[in-house]
Amino acid sequence: MNKGYRSTLAAVVAICALTACSRDEAMAAPAPAETAPMPAGGAVAETFEVTPVSHATAVLRWADKVIYLDPVGGAEAFAGMDAPDLVLVTDIHGDHFSADTLTAVVGDGTVIVAPQAVIVQLPEPLAQRTTMLANGQSLTEHGFSIEAIPMYNLPESADAFHPKGRGNGYVIEREGLRIYVAGDTEDVPEMRALQDIDVAFIPMNLPYTMTVEDAADGVLAFAPKRVYPYHFRGTEGLSDVEKFKSLVNSGNPDIEVELLDWYSGT
């Protein structure tokens, strides 16, 4: 794995939520800090800070909690960061899952959530403290409601890179703010049917997930307020995320497309 050190700057997004409950392993430096308020009617604002680490790996600071998404890259990739309150692992591939990294970064109070296919590959001490979540199931941890969303390739086949039912995307919700982490998926019906998503992390890299065009079409179907392209390096290099942004904004100018730097230094 190529490893670039995380910069100390993060992408900071101030998001207002409605009070009415309204195989590519590469380390990269995050983008420069930016602040962009998301429009919403009503009242309670939470600070939602995104620090891209690499490819599919990110750190979310959500109010008073820290969430690691698919931590890989060893302890050095998270140097200077707080230990996570919550870790979400989507799938078994090395750009999403590293038992060594998990061992290095979890704290005493960290809750790990993962599909069964990941848990069976964990060393016993980690497996015993990991909560299994299957597609369609949900749980609540540290004040967050977490639902596992199917992630898979189309057309479905047993020999697909990502067969249905093995891995999880996640919808994470707290106080009406809903975040969707897609994982390795195409624009499957379960994604297109999502509702009331405030922030979405969407992959686009062939041959592992989907094209830029399909990613844009899927996003337009469920219309999140804000979308971050991530996981966009495939066998032919980086996907054209500027084209993705153009396609989304041509179809729905109200969707904010934020481009962060997931691959600097690689």
N, C-alpha and C positions, 0 to 999 in steps of 0.2 A: 504494500500500500504506500502510495506517495503521501507524505504528511507535511502539511503547511501549518504553521502555528496560528491559532486563533488570535485575531487582534482583540484589543480590549474594548473596541467599540461594538455596539449592537444596533440592530434596527429596532427602534422603539415606536410602538404604535399605540396611541391613546385611543381607546375604543369605548364608546358609550353604549351601554346595554339598557334595554327598556326595563323599567322597574316592574312592569306588569308581567314580568317573567318573559317580558318580551324575549453486473457483477463486476460492478465497477466499484473498486475501493479506492477513494481518493480523498485526502484531507485538504481543506481549503480554508482561507481566511474569510471572516465575515465582511459584509459591506459596511461602509461608513454609516454612522448614526443618522437616522432621519426620524422625524416626528410627523405623523399625519393623522389628524383627528378623523374618525369615521363618523359620518352623519347618522344620527338616530334621534327619534323623538323621545322625550322623557329624560331621565335624570341621572342614574348612577353611573359614573365613569370608573372603569378599572384600567390600570396600566398593564398592558400586555406587551412584553418585550421579547422579540425574536432574535436569537443569536445563531446564525447559520454556522455550523462547524464543518460539514462536508456533505455533499451529495444528498443523502437521506437523513443526515444527523443534524439535530438542532437542539438548542436549549431554549425553553420558554420560561420566562418569569411572569407569572400570572398572579397579580396582587401580591400576597405574601408567600407564595409557593413557587417551587422550581420543578419543572418537568423536563426530563431528558427524553428525546425521541430517537430511537434506534442508535444508542451510543456505541460507536466503534472508534478505533484509533488509539486505544490505550489511554492511560491516565493523563499523558501529556497533552492530549487533545482538549482536556477539560481543566488544564492548569489555571488556578486562580478563580475558578467558578465554585459556587456553593454546591454542596452535595445535594442530590435530587431528593425531593419529597416523593416523587412519582417517576417511574420509568415505564415507558410504553415500547414494546418490541413488536414489530409487525410480522417478521418472517425469518426464515432460517438462513438466508444467503448472507455472505460475509460483508456486504455493504449495509446490512441492517442488524446483524447479530454478531456479537463477540463475547463469549463467556469470560475471556480474560479482562476485557474492558469493563464488563458488568462487575466482576469481582473487585476491580480497582476503584470504581467510582461510587458504588452504593454506600450509603451510611446506615447506621443502626435502625433508623426509622423509615428507610426507603421502602416504598411499596412497588413491587415489580408486577406488571401485567403483561401477559404474553399468550399466544396460542399454544396448544398442546405440542405441536411439532417443534416448537422452540424449547419448551420445558424438558422434553425427553433428551435434549442435547446438553442440558445444563449439568454442572457438577452438583452432587447431592445437596450441599449446603444452600446453594442458590435455588435449586429446584424446590426445596422445602419451603422457601419463603416467597415463591412466585405464585401469583394468582392466575389460574387458567381462565381465559375468556374465549368462547367459541363464537363464530358468526351468529349475530342476532341476539347474543346475550349482553347483559349490562350489569353494572355494579356501581357502587359509590365508594370513593376513597378520598380522604382529605378534603371533603366537601365538593368533589367533582363527580358528576355523573359521567360514566364512561360506557359507551356502546360500541360493540365490535361490528364493523361493517364488512361484508364480503369484499375481497380484492382478488381479481383473477383475470386471466387472459381470455380473449375472444378470438375465434370460436373456442368453446370449452373442449379440452381434450386431456386425457390422462397424462400425456407426456408434455404438457404445456410448462413453460417456465414457472407459472404460478397457477396451479389448479385451484378451483373453487373449494373453499373450506379449509385450506391449510393455513393461510395467513389472514391477518386482520388489518383493515383500516380502522380508524377510530373516530367517533364523534365524542368530543369532550365538552361538557356543559357546566357552567357555574353562573348562578344568578342571571340567567337568561342569555349569557354570552355563549355561543356555540362555535366550536372549532372542529374542522374536519381535517384529519390527516389521512390521505388516501392510501399510502403505501404503494406497493407494486400492483397497479391495476390498469385496466383499460376503462373506457367510458361505459361501464356496466350499468344495467338497469337500476341496481341498488344505489349507485352514485347519482344517477340522473333523477332519482325520486326523492333525494334529500330535500328538506325544507328548513327555512329559517337559519341558514348557515351564515355566520358573520365573517369567518376567516377560513380559507381552504388552502391546503398544501397539495399541489397536483403534479404528478410525474408525467414525463413525456420523453421516452428514450427507446428507440428501436435497437434490437428486437425484443426488449424485455417488457416494455409497457405499451405506450401508444404513440401515435403521431401527434405532432403539434396541432394539426387540424382536428383530430378526434378529441384531443384534450380540450381545445377551445369549444367544440360542439357540446361536450359533456358539461363544461362549466356554464355555458349559456342555458343548458337545460335546468340546472338547479340554482343558478344565479346567486352565488354568495356575494356579500357586500365587498369583500376583499379576497384576492387570490394571490398566492405566492407560487410561481413555478419552482419546483425543486426536482431532484432526481432526474436531471436532463442531460446526462452524458451517456451515450451509447457507444456501439462499436464503430460508428462513423464520426465520433467527436461530439461536440455540444449541439443540442437542438437549438433551433432558432426561436428563442423566447421572445425576441422583439416581434416576430411574426405572430406568435401566440397572443401577445398583448394587443396587436393590431386587430386580429380576428375577433377577440373577445370584445374589444371596445367598439368595433364596427357593428357587432350584434347587439351590444348592450353597453352604452357609454356610462351607465351608472355603476358598473362593476369596476372597482379599483384593482389594477394589476400592478403589483409591486415586484420589481426585479432586484433580488439580492445576489450577492457574490458568493457562490457556493464552491468555486473552483480556483481561486487565486493561489498562486504558488505551486500549482501542480503541472 
